[in-house]
């Protein structure tokens, strides 16, 4: 092997897998419509179909923030921690 390939870091790391899962989970949850296409249980009079989707807006925001912070940490680690 050449020195260029020996010094390269792996593209797929456990942290990047977690980042991908954080970004992929909301898509799976929203595209699997049959899992939430129902009226019951209601929450404060709002059918499940609607409050489930609104809940995923909040969950997606949190997962995107986690993914972003993990991505920043991964990039700092790849650069040797030189920058913040």
Chimera marker file (.cmm) of the C-alpha trace (Angstrom):
<marker_set name="trace">
<marker id="1" x="0.000" y="0.000" z="0.000" r="1" g="1" b="0" radius="0.5"/>
<marker id="2" x="1.115" y="3.493" z="-0.655" r="1" g="1" b="0" radius="0.5"/>
<marker id="3" x="1.549" y="6.048" z="2.082" r="1" g="1" b="0" radius="0.5"/>
<marker id="4" x="-1.430" y="8.041" z="0.779" r="1" g="1" b="0" radius="0.5"/>
<marker id="5" x="-3.870" y="5.197" z="1.407" r="1" g="1" b="0" radius="0.5"/>
<marker id="6" x="-2.304" y="4.234" z="4.744" r="1" g="1" b="0" radius="0.5"/>
<marker id="7" x="-2.779" y="7.746" z="6.144" r="1" g="1" b="0" radius="0.5"/>
<marker id="8" x="-6.411" y="8.019" z="5.052" r="1" g="1" b="0" radius="0.5"/>
<marker id="9" x="-9.112" y="7.703" z="7.670" r="1" g="1" b="0" radius="0.5"/>
<marker id="10" x="-12.113" y="5.481" z="7.067" r="1" g="1" b="0" radius="0.5"/>
<marker id="11" x="-15.095" y="7.226" z="5.499" r="1" g="1" b="0" radius="0.5"/>
<marker id="12" x="-17.639" y="5.090" z="7.370" r="1" g="1" b="0" radius="0.5"/>
<marker id="13" x="-17.209" y="5.484" z="11.111" r="1" g="1" b="0" radius="0.5"/>
<marker id="14" x="-19.555" y="4.575" z="13.972" r="1" g="1" b="0" radius="0.5"/>
<marker id="15" x="-20.219" y="8.275" z="14.558" r="1" g="1" b="0" radius="0.5"/>
<marker id="16" x="-21.236" y="8.768" z="10.936" r="1" g="1" b="0" radius="0.5"/>
<marker id="17" x="-23.564" y="5.780" z="11.161" r="1" g="1" b="0" radius="0.5"/>
<marker id="18" x="-25.267" y="7.407" z="14.167" r="1" g="1" b="0" radius="0.5"/>
<marker id="19" x="-25.509" y="10.681" z="12.235" r="1" g="1" b="0" radius="0.5"/>
<marker id="20" x="-27.114" y="8.886" z="9.297" r="1" g="1" b="0" radius="0.5"/>
<marker id="21" x="-29.613" y="7.150" z="11.597" r="1" g="1" b="0" radius="0.5"/>
<marker id="22" x="-30.540" y="10.470" z="13.209" r="1" g="1" b="0" radius="0.5"/>
<marker id="23" x="-31.254" y="11.956" z="9.795" r="1" g="1" b="0" radius="0.5"/>
<marker id="24" x="-32.956" y="8.863" z="8.353" r="1" g="1" b="0" radius="0.5"/>
<marker id="25" x="-35.348" y="8.057" z="11.238" r="1" g="1" b="0" radius="0.5"/>
<marker id="26" x="-37.813" y="10.925" z="10.575" r="1" g="1" b="0" radius="0.5"/>
<marker id="27" x="-38.142" y="9.881" z="6.924" r="1" g="1" b="0" radius="0.5"/>
<marker id="28" x="-38.981" y="6.320" z="7.873" r="1" g="1" b="0" radius="0.5"/>
<marker id="29" x="-41.456" y="7.466" z="10.516" r="1" g="1" b="0" radius="0.5"/>
<marker id="30" x="-43.274" y="9.805" z="8.135" r="1" g="1" b="0" radius="0.5"/>
<marker id="31" x="-43.229" y="7.568" z="5.056" r="1" g="1" b="0" radius="0.5"/>
<marker id="32" x="-44.710" y="4.595" z="6.940" r="1" g="1" b="0" radius="0.5"/>
<marker id="33" x="-48.184" y="6.143" z="6.827" r="1" g="1" b="0" radius="0.5"/>
<marker id="34" x="-50.094" y="2.992" z="7.719" r="1" g="1" b="0" radius="0.5"/>
<marker id="35" x="-48.513" y="3.086" z="11.190" r="1" g="1" b="0" radius="0.5"/>
<marker id="36" x="-50.219" y="6.381" z="12.073" r="1" g="1" b="0" radius="0.5"/>
<marker id="37" x="-53.225" y="6.625" z="9.722" r="1" g="1" b="0" radius="0.5"/>
<marker id="38" x="-55.844" y="6.408" z="12.485" r="1" g="1" b="0" radius="0.5"/>
<marker id="39" x="-57.950" y="8.654" z="14.670" r="1" g="1" b="0" radius="0.5"/>
<marker id="40" x="-57.419" y="7.074" z="18.094" r="1" g="1" b="0" radius="0.5"/>
<marker id="41" x="-55.829" y="7.857" z="20.501" r="1" g="1" b="0" radius="0.5"/>
<marker id="42" x="-56.689" y="11.524" z="20.549" r="1" g="1" b="0" radius="0.5"/>
<marker id="43" x="-54.630" y="14.066" z="22.450" r="1" g="1" b="0" radius="0.5"/>
<marker id="44" x="-56.521" y="17.138" z="23.703" r="1" g="1" b="0" radius="0.5"/>
<marker id="45" x="-59.148" y="16.405" z="21.042" r="1" g="1" b="0" radius="0.5"/>
<marker id="46" x="-56.604" y="16.191" z="18.217" r="1" g="1" b="0" radius="0.5"/>
<marker id="47" x="-56.656" y="12.924" z="16.238" r="1" g="1" b="0" radius="0.5"/>
<marker id="48" x="-53.546" y="10.722" z="16.381" r="1" g="1" b="0" radius="0.5"/>
<marker id="49" x="-52.837" y="11.287" z="12.681" r="1" g="1" b="0" radius="0.5"/>
<marker id="50" x="-52.163" y="14.985" z="13.280" r="1" g="1" b="0" radius="0.5"/>
<marker id="51" x="-50.462" y="15.030" z="16.668" r="1" g="1" b="0" radius="0.5"/>
<marker id="52" x="-48.126" y="12.196" z="15.664" r="1" g="1" b="0" radius="0.5"/>
<marker id="53" x="-46.869" y="14.250" z="12.720" r="1" g="1" b="0" radius="0.5"/>
<marker id="54" x="-46.467" y="17.362" z="14.848" r="1" g="1" b="0" radius="0.5"/>
<marker id="55" x="-44.556" y="15.343" z="17.438" r="1" g="1" b="0" radius="0.5"/>
<marker id="56" x="-42.165" y="14.236" z="14.712" r="1" g="1" b="0" radius="0.5"/>
<marker id="57" x="-41.500" y="17.889" z="13.817" r="1" g="1" b="0" radius="0.5"/>
<marker id="58" x="-40.085" y="18.369" z="17.326" r="1" g="1" b="0" radius="0.5"/>
<marker id="59" x="-38.279" y="15.000" z="17.312" r="1" g="1" b="0" radius="0.5"/>
<marker id="60" x="-36.773" y="15.745" z="13.876" r="1" g="1" b="0" radius="0.5"/>
<marker id="61" x="-35.467" y="19.070" z="15.126" r="1" g="1" b="0" radius="0.5"/>
<marker id="62" x="-33.774" y="17.379" z="18.069" r="1" g="1" b="0" radius="0.5"/>
<marker id="63" x="-32.298" y="14.602" z="15.927" r="1" g="1" b="0" radius="0.5"/>
<marker id="64" x="-31.002" y="17.136" z="13.390" r="1" g="1" b="0" radius="0.5"/>
<marker id="65" x="-29.326" y="19.113" z="16.186" r="1" g="1" b="0" radius="0.5"/>
<marker id="66" x="-27.717" y="15.929" z="17.529" r="1" g="1" b="0" radius="0.5"/>
<marker id="67" x="-26.531" y="14.992" z="14.028" r="1" g="1" b="0" radius="0.5"/>
<marker id="68" x="-25.062" y="18.463" z="13.496" r="1" g="1" b="0" radius="0.5"/>
<marker id="69" x="-23.184" y="18.429" z="16.798" r="1" g="1" b="0" radius="0.5"/>
<marker id="70" x="-21.844" y="14.929" z="16.089" r="1" g="1" b="0" radius="0.5"/>
<marker id="71" x="-20.784" y="16.049" z="12.607" r="1" g="1" b="0" radius="0.5"/>
<marker id="72" x="-18.900" y="19.005" z="14.067" r="1" g="1" b="0" radius="0.5"/>
<marker id="73" x="-17.167" y="16.704" z="16.568" r="1" g="1" b="0" radius="0.5"/>
<marker id="74" x="-16.270" y="14.277" z="13.774" r="1" g="1" b="0" radius="0.5"/>
<marker id="75" x="-14.801" y="17.045" z="11.630" r="1" g="1" b="0" radius="0.5"/>
<marker id="76" x="-12.722" y="18.379" z="14.530" r="1" g="1" b="0" radius="0.5"/>
<marker id="77" x="-11.415" y="14.887" z="15.216" r="1" g="1" b="0" radius="0.5"/>
<marker id="78" x="-10.459" y="14.440" z="11.567" r="1" g="1" b="0" radius="0.5"/>
<marker id="79" x="-8.592" y="17.731" z="11.547" r="1" g="1" b="0" radius="0.5"/>
<marker id="80" x="-6.739" y="16.795" z="14.720" r="1" g="1" b="0" radius="0.5"/>
<marker id="81" x="-8.724" y="19.117" z="16.977" r="1" g="1" b="0" radius="0.5"/>
<marker id="82" x="-6.975" y="22.191" z="15.584" r="1" g="1" b="0" radius="0.5"/>
<marker id="83" x="-10.116" y="24.243" z="15.034" r="1" g="1" b="0" radius="0.5"/>
<marker id="84" x="-13.409" y="24.746" z="16.844" r="1" g="1" b="0" radius="0.5"/>
<link id1="1" id2="2" r="1" g="1" b="0" radius="0.2"/>
<link id1="2" id2="3" r="1" g="1" b="0" radius="0.2"/>
<link id1="3" id2="4" r="1" g="1" b="0" radius="0.2"/>
<link id1="4" id2="5" r="1" g="1" b="0" radius="0.2"/>
<link id1="5" id2="6" r="1" g="1" b="0" radius="0.2"/>
<link id1="6" id2="7" r="1" g="1" b="0" radius="0.2"/>
<link id1="7" id2="8" r="1" g="1" b="0" radius="0.2"/>
<link id1="8" id2="9" r="1" g="1" b="0" radius="0.2"/>
<link id1="9" id2="10" r="1" g="1" b="0" radius="0.2"/>
<link id1="10" id2="11" r="1" g="1" b="0" radius="0.2"/>
<link id1="11" id2="12" r="1" g="1" b="0" radius="0.2"/>
<link id1="12" id2="13" r="1" g="1" b="0" radius="0.2"/>
<link id1="13" id2="14" r="1" g="1" b="0" radius="0.2"/>
<link id1="14" id2="15" r="1" g="1" b="0" radius="0.2"/>
<link id1="15" id2="16" r="1" g="1" b="0" radius="0.2"/>
<link id1="16" id2="17" r="1" g="1" b="0" radius="0.2"/>
<link id1="17" id2="18" r="1" g="1" b="0" radius="0.2"/>
<link id1="18" id2="19" r="1" g="1" b="0" radius="0.2"/>
<link id1="19" id2="20" r="1" g="1" b="0" radius="0.2"/>
<link id1="20" id2="21" r="1" g="1" b="0" radius="0.2"/>
<link id1="21" id2="22" r="1" g="1" b="0" radius="0.2"/>
<link id1="22" id2="23" r="1" g="1" b="0" radius="0.2"/>
<link id1="23" id2="24" r="1" g="1" b="0" radius="0.2"/>
<link id1="24" id2="25" r="1" g="1" b="0" radius="0.2"/>
<link id1="25" id2="26" r="1" g="1" b="0" radius="0.2"/>
<link id1="26" id2="27" r="1" g="1" b="0" radius="0.2"/>
<link id1="27" id2="28" r="1" g="1" b="0" radius="0.2"/>
<link id1="28" id2="29" r="1" g="1" b="0" radius="0.2"/>
<link id1="29" id2="30" r="1" g="1" b="0" radius="0.2"/>
<link id1="30" id2="31" r="1" g="1" b="0" radius="0.2"/>
<link id1="31" id2="32" r="1" g="1" b="0" radius="0.2"/>
<link id1="32" id2="33" r="1" g="1" b="0" radius="0.2"/>
<link id1="33" id2="34" r="1" g="1" b="0" radius="0.2"/>
<link id1="34" id2="35" r="1" g="1" b="0" radius="0.2"/>
<link id1="35" id2="36" r="1" g="1" b="0" radius="0.2"/>
<link id1="36" id2="37" r="1" g="1" b="0" radius="0.2"/>
<link id1="37" id2="38" r="1" g="1" b="0" radius="0.2"/>
<link id1="38" id2="39" r="1" g="1" b="0" radius="0.2"/>
<link id1="39" id2="40" r="1" g="1" b="0" radius="0.2"/>
<link id1="40" id2="41" r="1" g="1" b="0" radius="0.2"/>
<link id1="41" id2="42" r="1" g="1" b="0" radius="0.2"/>
<link id1="42" id2="43" r="1" g="1" b="0" radius="0.2"/>
<link id1="43" id2="44" r="1" g="1" b="0" radius="0.2"/>
<link id1="44" id2="45" r="1" g="1" b="0" radius="0.2"/>
<link id1="45" id2="46" r="1" g="1" b="0" radius="0.2"/>
<link id1="46" id2="47" r="1" g="1" b="0" radius="0.2"/>
<link id1="47" id2="48" r="1" g="1" b="0" radius="0.2"/>
<link id1="48" id2="49" r="1" g="1" b="0" radius="0.2"/>
<link id1="49" id2="50" r="1" g="1" b="0" radius="0.2"/>
<link id1="50" id2="51" r="1" g="1" b="0" radius="0.2"/>
<link id1="51" id2="52" r="1" g="1" b="0" radius="0.2"/>
<link id1="52" id2="53" r="1" g="1" b="0" radius="0.2"/>
<link id1="53" id2="54" r="1" g="1" b="0" radius="0.2"/>
<link id1="54" id2="55" r="1" g="1" b="0" radius="0.2"/>
<link id1="55" id2="56" r="1" g="1" b="0" radius="0.2"/>
<link id1="56" id2="57" r="1" g="1" b="0" radius="0.2"/>
<link id1="57" id2="58" r="1" g="1" b="0" radius="0.2"/>
<link id1="58" id2="59" r="1" g="1" b="0" radius="0.2"/>
<link id1="59" id2="60" r="1" g="1" b="0" radius="0.2"/>
<link id1="60" id2="61" r="1" g="1" b="0" radius="0.2"/>
<link id1="61" id2="62" r="1" g="1" b="0" radius="0.2"/>
<link id1="62" id2="63" r="1" g="1" b="0" radius="0.2"/>
<link id1="63" id2="64" r="1" g="1" b="0" radius="0.2"/>
<link id1="64" id2="65" r="1" g="1" b="0" radius="0.2"/>
<link id1="65" id2="66" r="1" g="1" b="0" radius="0.2"/>
<link id1="66" id2="67" r="1" g="1" b="0" radius="0.2"/>
<link id1="67" id2="68" r="1" g="1" b="0" radius="0.2"/>
<link id1="68" id2="69" r="1" g="1" b="0" radius="0.2"/>
<link id1="69" id2="70" r="1" g="1" b="0" radius="0.2"/>
<link id1="70" id2="71" r="1" g="1" b="0" radius="0.2"/>
<link id1="71" id2="72" r="1" g="1" b="0" radius="0.2"/>
<link id1="72" id2="73" r="1" g="1" b="0" radius="0.2"/>
<link id1="73" id2="74" r="1" g="1" b="0" radius="0.2"/>
<link id1="74" id2="75" r="1" g="1" b="0" radius="0.2"/>
<link id1="75" id2="76" r="1" g="1" b="0" radius="0.2"/>
<link id1="76" id2="77" r="1" g="1" b="0" radius="0.2"/>
<link id1="77" id2="78" r="1" g="1" b="0" radius="0.2"/>
<link id1="78" id2="79" r="1" g="1" b="0" radius="0.2"/>
<link id1="79" id2="80" r="1" g="1" b="0" radius="0.2"/>
<link id1="80" id2="81" r="1" g="1" b="0" radius="0.2"/>
<link id1="81" id2="82" r="1" g="1" b="0" radius="0.2"/>
<link id1="82" id2="83" r="1" g="1" b="0" radius="0.2"/>
<link id1="83" id2="84" r="1" g="1" b="0" radius="0.2"/>
</marker_set>
